[in-house]
Amino acid sequence: KYNTFNIDQIWRETFGHVISNYTTKVNFYKGTLTVYISSSPLKQELSLTKENVIAKLNANLKYKKVRELVIR
């Protein structure tokens, strides 16, 4: 539970207020980050830039490293 809260907080800090408003849920399990987004255009944009999103998150994380990103 702590890791999920921590990764959710880091997601929201990293990508700001606008993306946070469309983020409904964030899960992290065994290197895979699953993000639930309520906006279809935003889902598409994040899907196209997965490598950059993962790089930004890993730069802000201390211990757990994101290896894969799933956007739903």
GIJO-V411870 format. One record per backbone hydrogen bond with DSSP energy under -1.0 kcal/mol. CO is the residue of the C=O (numbers start at 0). NH is the residue of the N-H. E is the energy in kcal/mol with one decimal. If there is no record, write none. Layout:
CO & NH & E
CO & NH & E
This chain:
0 & 4 & -2.3
1 & 5 & -2.8
2 & 6 & -2.7
3 & 7 & -2.1
4 & 8 & -2.4
5 & 9 & -2.3
6 & 10 & -2.4
7 & 11 & -2.2
8 & 12 & -2.2
9 & 13 & -2.6
10 & 14 & -2.2
15 & 19 & -1.8
16 & 20 & -1.8
21 & 37 & -2.8
24 & 35 & -3.1
26 & 33 & -3.0
28 & 31 & -1.8
30 & 66 & -3.1
30 & 67 & -2.1
31 & 28 & -2.3
32 & 69 & -3.1
33 & 26 & -3.0
34 & 71 & -3.0
35 & 23 & -2.9
35 & 24 & -1.0
38 & 42 & -2.2
39 & 43 & -2.2
40 & 44 & -2.2
41 & 45 & -2.6
42 & 46 & -2.3
43 & 47 & -1.8
48 & 52 & -2.2
49 & 53 & -2.7
50 & 54 & -2.2
51 & 55 & -2.3
52 & 56 & -2.3
53 & 57 & -2.6
54 & 58 & -1.6
55 & 59 & -1.0
56 & 60 & -1.3
67 & 32 & -2.9
69 & 34 & -2.8
